[in-house]
Amino acid sequence: MTETNSGAMTGLRVIDLTRVLGGPYCTQILADHGANVIKVEPPAGDEVRDWGPPFHGEDAAYFVGINRNKRSIGLDLASEGGRAVLMKLLGSADVLIENFKPGTLDKWGIGNDVLRAKFPRLVHCRISGFGADGPRGGNPGYDAIIQAMTGMIMATGSPQSGPTRIGVPVVDITTGLYAAIGILMALSERQRSGQGQFLETTLFETGLSVMHPHNANYFMHGKPPALTGNEHPNLVPYAIFPTRTDNIFIGVGNDGTFRKLAKEIGKGELASDPRFARNRDRVANREALREELAAVFSQYDAEPLCDRLLAAGLPAGPVQSIDQALTSAHVAHRGDVIEKDWYKGVASPIRMSRSKASLRSLPPKFGQHTAEVLAEFGYSKPEIEGLLANGVISTQRRR
């Protein structure tokens, strides 16, 4: 990520009313690629500014990691004056994204019907827990709770550990990805129709959608997944194995790959063993195969073994800690860690040949750009001072 390229989303104006993770993750994707994202925060600020330690100044790493390339304004949307400011911002906006509880904007008199009539080209994206209707409609959503309710926790873990939460907020992050995809789809459709539209992504439906292959397996045989730990329910071998130094992960996707692996480690006879010849046989005899492979891998050091297997086109990798991953030679070569002043982050994984992502600005302090943004929208200095005096806008968090 460089600082001078024009990104694919340059010229797109996004009004971001979201907080916490899914929405900010979505808008950072757009911002990295050039979108003009105006982060509208309530007077108390985005609560993840407090989700630390660690902190940089008043802002937690949790906030810093998902809010670069945005400008922040503090705005009280619960006030009539705040909503008037929002409507002025939306006059030239392409996208509005929010994660209020369904019905909140309607209560304030600026629901989707109002927005559709006033801003027909606006793409309005809502992220919510469960959507507005149905037995859970309007209920709040949290990543771990959705993991629990969609079968994710029951499919994760080993018989020894029991059901286990996935250690990254995969539901929130994937919901943000789906929101970004949905926004881009709506913008593409707008090029044909000239009309914006409302779109919604929910944590619950995201959680269901990513439960592959467990959903497909259940639809096929009617059985919920068993706890297999680090192993795959449908493929063998696909698991962690100890070596003389560290653990490695081996993943085999087909019978030809297994034959190649067996030959590479000097155990070609395993490929002709009727217990292991086909994947279905290896699934049925996974423990016996694990013992055979573990005995071989225990004679090697992890890194050289993985290097050799990868060079041979075989899927293998050392099990690394986060610090090992972020300081690896491949990360350095690819420029996957980006820096500016005090900031460090992971670069956008979307690599384009011409329209490159860029790190243009650091994660904003609360309300840092309030006066700047309002001036761009035609507010005079006395008007801005009046809004500040009346508490409609903020440059300091109200605790």
Backbone torsions as a table, in degrees:
resi	resn	phi	psi	omega
1	MET	NA	121.1	177.4
2	THR	-105.5	178.7	-173.9
3	GLU	-104.5	0.3	-170.2
4	THR	-120.1	-11.7	-175.0
5	ASN	-77.7	149.5	174.0
6	SER	-87.4	119.5	-175.2
7	GLY	-81.2	169.0	-177.3
8	ALA	-64.4	-24.3	-178.6
9	MET	-100.4	9.3	178.4
10	THR	-57.9	133.3	-177.2
11	GLY	97.3	-12.6	178.4
12	LEU	-85.0	128.5	178.4
13	ARG	-107.5	123.7	-175.8
14	VAL	-120.0	125.5	172.6
15	ILE	-99.6	114.2	-170.8
16	ASP	-107.7	106.7	178.1
17	LEU	-99.4	13.2	-173.2
18	THR	-87.8	160.6	176.8
19	ARG	-134.3	173.2	174.9
20	VAL	69.9	-110.4	-166.7
21	LEU	-126.9	-56.8	-171.6
22	GLY	-57.7	-50.2	-179.6
23	GLY	-65.8	-51.8	177.5
24	PRO	-58.7	-35.0	176.9
25	TYR	-63.2	-43.0	177.5
26	CYS	-59.4	-49.6	-174.1
27	THR	-72.7	-24.9	173.9
28	GLN	-67.7	-35.9	175.2
29	ILE	-57.3	-47.5	-179.5
30	LEU	-67.7	-41.1	-178.2
31	ALA	-65.8	-39.6	178.6
32	ASP	-57.2	-29.7	-176.9
33	HIS	-103.4	25.3	166.4
34	GLY	105.1	-8.7	-178.9
35	ALA	-63.4	144.9	174.8
36	ASN	-87.0	96.1	-175.6
37	VAL	-100.4	120.6	175.8
38	ILE	-104.2	109.9	-177.5
39	LYS	-86.4	111.5	-178.9
40	VAL	-95.9	114.0	-177.4
41	GLU	-108.8	145.1	174.8
42	PRO	-67.6	165.8	-177.1
43	PRO	-53.9	-30.4	178.1
44	ALA	-81.4	-8.4	179.9
45	GLY	83.1	168.3	173.0
46	ASP	-66.7	122.3	-172.2
47	GLU	-63.1	-21.0	-179.5
48	VAL	-72.7	-8.2	169.5
49	ARG	-59.1	-22.8	-178.0
50	ASP	-99.1	-0.7	-173.1
51	TRP	-83.0	67.9	178.9
52	GLY	-143.0	-174.5	10.2
53	PRO	-74.3	168.8	4.6
54	PRO	-84.1	161.4	-178.9
55	PHE	-127.3	152.8	161.4
56	HIS	-115.8	108.3	-172.2
57	GLY	62.9	-121.3	-179.1
58	GLU	-94.5	-2.3	-171.5
59	ASP	-111.4	130.2	-179.6
60	ALA	-72.2	153.5	175.2
61	ALA	-55.7	-32.5	179.7
62	TYR	-57.8	-43.3	177.8
63	PHE	-71.5	-46.1	-176.2
64	VAL	-57.4	-36.7	-173.4
65	GLY	-71.1	-12.8	-174.4
66	ILE	-133.1	18.5	-175.7
67	ASN	-136.4	26.3	176.3
68	ARG	-74.4	163.9	175.1
69	ASN	61.2	25.6	177.8
70	LYS	-123.7	159.4	171.4
71	ARG	-112.8	141.2	-175.5
72	SER	-109.5	133.7	167.6
73	ILE	-127.1	144.2	175.1
74	GLY	-94.2	124.2	-174.6
75	LEU	-144.7	129.6	-179.8
76	ASP	-90.9	95.1	-177.8
77	LEU	-75.1	-12.3	175.3
78	ALA	-73.6	-12.3	178.7
79	SER	-98.5	150.6	178.3
80	GLU	-61.2	-39.5	178.6
81	GLY	-63.7	-38.3	178.3
82	GLY	-64.7	-40.0	178.9
83	ARG	-68.4	-32.9	176.3
84	ALA	-64.6	-40.2	176.4
85	VAL	-63.1	-44.2	179.4
86	LEU	-58.4	-44.3	-178.8
87	MET	-62.1	-34.2	176.9
88	LYS	-68.2	-39.6	177.2
89	LEU	-61.8	-38.7	-176.1
90	LEU	-72.4	-15.8	-177.6
91	GLY	-58.9	-30.4	179.6
92	SER	-120.2	17.6	-177.5
93	ALA	-89.3	149.8	172.6
94	ASP	-92.8	-35.4	-172.0
95	VAL	-135.8	135.7	166.9
96	LEU	-117.2	127.3	175.3
97	ILE	-126.3	133.3	-177.6
98	GLU	-146.3	157.8	176.8
99	ASN	-133.3	37.7	173.3
100	PHE	-68.7	158.1	172.0
101	LYS	-57.3	133.0	179.9
102	PRO	-51.0	134.5	-178.6
103	GLY	100.4	-15.8	-177.4
104	THR	-64.6	-47.9	179.9
105	LEU	-64.4	-35.5	176.5
106	ASP	-62.9	-41.9	178.9
107	LYS	-60.3	-33.6	-179.9
108	TRP	-85.2	-0.3	178.9
109	GLY	80.4	17.3	179.8
110	ILE	-132.1	41.5	178.9
111	GLY	-69.1	-179.1	-173.1
112	ASN	-61.8	-36.5	179.2
113	ASP	-61.5	-41.8	178.8
114	VAL	-65.3	-46.0	-179.5
115	LEU	-64.0	-38.9	179.1
116	ARG	-61.6	-42.4	-177.8
117	ALA	-69.9	-39.6	-174.5
118	LYS	-82.6	-34.8	-176.3
119	PHE	-130.3	77.0	-172.1
120	PRO	-64.3	-21.2	179.8
121	ARG	-92.6	-0.4	-175.8
122	LEU	-74.6	132.2	169.6
123	VAL	-93.0	117.2	-175.9
124	HIS	-110.5	113.4	-178.7
125	CYS	-110.5	129.8	175.2
126	ARG	-117.6	134.3	170.4
127	ILE	-108.5	127.9	179.0
128	SER	-141.2	174.4	-178.8
129	GLY	-73.1	-50.1	-173.0
130	PHE	-134.0	2.3	-173.0
131	GLY	89.2	179.2	-174.6
132	ALA	-90.2	-20.6	-175.0
133	ASP	-121.4	-179.9	-177.8
134	GLY	86.9	169.3	-177.6
135	PRO	-56.9	-30.0	178.5
136	ARG	-100.2	4.8	-176.8
137	GLY	-54.4	130.1	179.5
138	GLY	85.3	-8.4	178.2
139	ASN	-70.0	148.2	177.3
140	PRO	-71.0	153.1	179.7
141	GLY	-124.9	138.2	177.6
142	TYR	-134.0	144.1	-172.5
143	ASP	-50.5	-54.9	-175.2
144	ALA	-64.5	-34.8	179.5
145	ILE	-67.7	-39.6	177.4
146	ILE	-67.8	-39.3	174.0
147	GLN	-54.9	-40.8	-179.5
148	ALA	-67.9	-41.3	-170.6
149	MET	-82.7	-16.2	-178.0
150	THR	-103.3	8.4	179.0
151	GLY	89.3	-1.4	-174.8
152	MET	-66.5	-45.7	-179.4
153	ILE	-67.0	-37.7	179.6
154	MET	-69.8	-16.3	178.6
155	ALA	-99.5	-0.9	-174.5
156	THR	-117.6	135.8	-178.5
157	GLY	116.3	175.9	-179.3
158	SER	-113.3	167.8	174.6
159	PRO	-57.0	-29.0	-179.7
160	GLN	-77.0	-41.7	-176.8
161	SER	-80.6	-28.6	-170.8
162	GLY	79.8	179.9	179.6
163	PRO	-55.2	139.0	-169.9
164	THR	-138.1	135.1	174.1
165	ARG	-68.6	138.4	173.6
166	ILE	-66.4	138.2	-168.3
167	GLY	-78.0	-2.5	172.1
168	VAL	-122.0	152.6	-177.8
169	PRO	-75.4	67.6	-170.6
170	VAL	-62.8	-32.7	-179.2
171	VAL	-69.9	-47.6	179.1
172	ASP	-59.7	-47.4	-176.5
173	ILE	-65.1	-43.8	-179.9
174	THR	-67.8	-34.9	175.0
175	THR	-60.8	-41.5	176.0
176	GLY	-61.9	-39.7	177.1
177	LEU	-63.8	-45.9	178.1
178	TYR	-61.5	-38.5	178.6
179	ALA	-62.6	-43.8	178.5
180	ALA	-62.4	-42.5	178.3
181	ILE	-63.1	-43.9	179.9
182	GLY	-62.6	-40.4	177.4
183	ILE	-61.7	-45.2	179.8
184	LEU	-64.9	-37.2	175.5
185	MET	-62.5	-45.1	-178.8
186	ALA	-65.1	-37.8	177.2
187	LEU	-66.9	-37.2	177.1
188	SER	-64.6	-43.8	179.1
189	GLU	-64.9	-34.1	179.9
190	ARG	-62.7	-30.3	177.7
191	GLN	-62.2	-30.4	179.0
192	ARG	-86.9	-42.7	-172.2
193	SER	-94.9	-22.7	-173.8
194	GLY	77.5	4.2	-175.4
195	GLN	-118.3	140.4	169.3
196	GLY	-80.2	-177.2	176.5
197	GLN	-161.5	166.5	177.0
198	PHE	-90.8	136.6	173.7
199	LEU	-137.4	154.7	-175.8
200	GLU	-138.2	138.0	166.5
201	THR	-123.5	139.0	179.7
202	THR	-118.6	148.6	177.8
203	LEU	-61.2	-40.5	-176.4
204	PHE	-63.5	-48.1	-178.8
205	GLU	-70.1	-31.0	172.7
206	THR	-63.2	-46.4	179.1
207	GLY	-56.6	-43.3	176.9
208	LEU	-63.2	-41.8	-171.6
209	SER	-67.4	-28.3	-176.2
210	VAL	-92.1	4.8	-177.9
211	MET	-83.5	49.0	176.7
212	HIS	-100.1	137.1	9.5
213	PRO	-93.7	10.6	-172.5
214	HIS	-63.6	-40.2	176.9
215	ASN	-61.8	-47.8	-177.7
216	ALA	-62.2	-40.8	178.4
217	ASN	-62.8	-42.6	-178.9
218	TYR	-64.5	-43.8	178.8
219	PHE	-62.5	-29.4	-177.4
220	MET	-80.5	-47.3	-174.4
221	HIS	-119.4	-1.7	173.4
222	GLY	74.9	14.8	-178.2
223	LYS	-114.0	134.2	174.3
224	PRO	-69.0	156.7	-177.3
225	PRO	-68.5	146.5	171.7
226	ALA	-86.9	159.2	176.8
227	LEU	-77.9	115.3	-177.1
228	THR	-114.2	8.7	179.2
229	GLY	64.2	-128.3	-178.8
230	ASN	-84.2	0.1	-177.3
231	GLU	-90.4	162.8	-178.0
232	HIS	-94.1	139.7	179.7
233	PRO	-70.4	-22.5	-173.4
234	ASN	-113.7	-13.5	-175.5
235	LEU	-127.8	142.1	175.5
236	VAL	-145.2	131.7	-1.7
237	PRO	-82.8	141.4	177.8
238	TYR	-156.1	80.8	-167.9
239	ALA	-167.0	173.4	175.2
240	ILE	-86.4	138.8	174.8
241	PHE	-131.8	140.8	175.5
242	PRO	-78.3	146.6	171.4
243	THR	-119.0	-169.8	-179.6
244	ARG	-67.3	-24.2	-177.9
245	THR	-113.3	-68.3	-176.7
246	ASP	-127.9	175.0	176.1
247	ASN	-78.6	151.1	173.1
248	ILE	-128.6	160.6	173.8
249	PHE	-115.2	129.9	178.1
250	ILE	-114.5	131.4	176.8
251	GLY	-129.7	123.3	-178.1
252	VAL	-120.2	120.8	-173.8
253	GLY	-99.2	-10.5	-179.6
254	ASN	-159.1	171.4	-174.8
255	ASP	-68.3	-35.3	178.4
256	GLY	-63.5	-40.1	177.8
257	THR	-64.7	-38.4	178.6
258	PHE	-64.5	-41.5	178.5
259	ARG	-61.8	-40.2	179.4
260	LYS	-66.0	-41.4	177.5
261	LEU	-61.7	-47.6	-178.9
262	ALA	-58.5	-42.6	179.3
263	LYS	-65.9	-41.7	-175.9
264	GLU	-64.3	-32.8	-178.7
265	ILE	-96.6	11.9	175.9
266	GLY	75.5	24.5	-180.0
267	LYS	-128.9	50.3	-177.7
268	GLY	-56.7	-25.7	-178.1
269	GLU	-65.7	-21.9	179.0
270	LEU	-63.4	-33.5	-177.3
271	ALA	-69.6	-25.7	179.2
272	SER	-97.1	-5.5	176.8
273	ASP	-66.8	124.0	-177.2
274	PRO	-59.5	-19.4	177.3
275	ARG	-73.3	-20.8	-171.2
276	PHE	-127.1	0.7	-170.6
277	ALA	-62.8	-42.0	-179.8
278	ARG	-114.1	157.8	-178.5
279	ASN	-57.9	-41.2	-179.7
280	ARG	-61.8	-32.9	176.7
281	ASP	-70.5	-40.2	-179.6
282	ARG	-67.4	-35.9	176.2
283	VAL	-62.6	-43.0	-179.2
284	ALA	-68.8	-25.1	-176.1
285	ASN	-122.2	37.7	-172.7
286	ARG	-61.7	-36.4	-177.5
287	GLU	-69.0	-39.9	178.4
288	ALA	-64.6	-41.5	179.2
289	LEU	-68.6	-37.9	177.8
290	ARG	-57.3	-44.4	-179.4
291	GLU	-61.9	-41.8	-179.8
292	GLU	-63.1	-47.4	-176.9
293	LEU	-70.7	-39.6	-179.6
294	ALA	-61.0	-37.8	179.1
295	ALA	-63.8	-36.2	179.1
296	VAL	-73.8	-50.0	-174.8
297	PHE	-64.1	-26.9	-178.8
298	SER	-66.3	-11.1	179.7
299	GLN	-91.4	-3.0	-173.9
300	TYR	-117.9	159.7	168.0
301	ASP	-87.7	144.4	-169.6
302	ALA	-60.6	-55.0	-171.3
303	GLU	-64.0	-50.4	179.0
304	PRO	-62.6	-35.8	179.4
305	LEU	-64.9	-46.0	179.7
306	CYS	-64.5	-40.5	177.9
307	ASP	-58.8	-42.8	-178.5
308	ARG	-66.9	-44.6	-179.2
309	LEU	-66.0	-43.2	178.9
310	LEU	-62.6	-40.6	178.5
311	ALA	-62.4	-28.1	178.6
312	ALA	-86.3	2.9	178.9
313	GLY	84.1	19.2	-178.6
314	LEU	-103.5	139.6	-176.9
315	PRO	-76.8	107.4	179.7
316	ALA	-153.8	146.1	178.4
317	GLY	-158.1	146.8	176.0
318	PRO	-70.1	145.8	177.0
319	VAL	-83.4	106.3	-171.4
320	GLN	-106.6	154.7	171.3
321	SER	-81.6	168.0	-176.8
322	ILE	-62.2	-36.8	-179.9
323	ASP	-69.0	-36.7	176.4
324	GLN	-65.2	-40.6	-179.1
325	ALA	-64.8	-45.6	-173.9
326	LEU	-74.6	-17.8	179.8
327	THR	-109.4	13.8	-177.8
328	SER	-71.3	159.2	-179.2
329	ALA	-63.3	-34.5	-179.3
330	HIS	-68.7	-41.9	177.0
331	VAL	-59.7	-44.2	179.6
332	ALA	-62.8	-44.0	-178.3
333	HIS	-64.1	-40.4	-176.6
334	ARG	-81.4	-10.3	-177.4
335	GLY	68.9	38.2	-175.2
336	ASP	-78.7	-15.9	173.8
337	VAL	-106.0	125.4	-179.0
338	ILE	-110.9	149.3	-175.6
339	GLU	-138.3	146.1	171.9
340	LYS	-156.9	119.0	-176.3
341	ASP	53.6	-119.8	-177.6
342	TRP	-84.9	-10.1	-169.5
343	TYR	-87.2	138.4	168.4
344	LYS	-132.0	140.5	177.7
345	GLY	-156.3	174.9	176.7
346	VAL	-92.7	129.9	-176.0
347	ALA	-65.2	159.0	173.7
348	SER	-58.1	132.9	178.2
349	PRO	-80.3	-1.2	179.2
350	ILE	-90.0	108.8	-175.2
351	ARG	-108.1	116.8	177.3
352	MET	-113.5	150.3	-175.3
353	SER	-72.4	-35.3	-178.8
354	ARG	-110.2	-49.9	-173.3
355	SER	-91.5	84.9	-171.1
356	LYS	-86.9	148.4	171.9
357	ALA	-67.9	158.1	-178.3
358	SER	-149.0	153.6	172.0
359	LEU	-102.3	98.4	-176.2
360	ARG	-96.1	-35.8	-177.7
361	SER	-146.4	151.4	-178.8
362	LEU	-77.7	161.8	175.4
363	PRO	-53.6	131.8	-171.1
364	PRO	-78.2	150.4	166.8
365	LYS	-72.5	158.5	-178.3
366	PHE	-58.1	129.3	175.6
367	GLY	64.6	14.9	-174.0
368	GLN	-59.0	-31.6	-173.0
369	HIS	-113.7	17.4	-175.2
370	THR	-55.7	-55.0	-177.8
371	ALA	-66.0	-40.5	-179.0
372	GLU	-60.4	-47.6	-177.8
373	VAL	-66.5	-45.8	-178.3
374	LEU	-63.5	-36.0	177.0
375	ALA	-62.7	-38.1	177.7
376	GLU	-62.3	-28.7	-178.9
377	PHE	-94.5	14.4	171.1
378	GLY	96.2	4.6	178.8
379	TYR	-77.9	135.0	176.8
380	SER	-80.3	164.9	178.9
381	LYS	-59.5	-45.3	176.8
382	PRO	-61.5	-37.2	178.2
383	GLU	-64.9	-42.3	178.9
384	ILE	-63.4	-43.7	178.8
385	GLU	-62.8	-36.4	177.7
386	GLY	-66.6	-43.4	177.5
387	LEU	-62.3	-37.7	178.6
388	LEU	-66.7	-44.1	-179.5
389	ALA	-64.1	-33.1	-178.9
390	ASN	-86.1	-0.1	178.4
391	GLY	78.1	9.9	178.7
392	VAL	-71.4	-40.7	176.4
393	ILE	-116.4	161.4	-176.8
394	SER	-140.3	146.3	169.5
395	THR	-120.3	-4.4	175.8
396	GLN	-131.2	138.7	-179.2
397	ARG	-66.2	142.6	174.0
398	ARG	-99.0	109.0	-176.5
399	ARG	-79.2	NA	NA
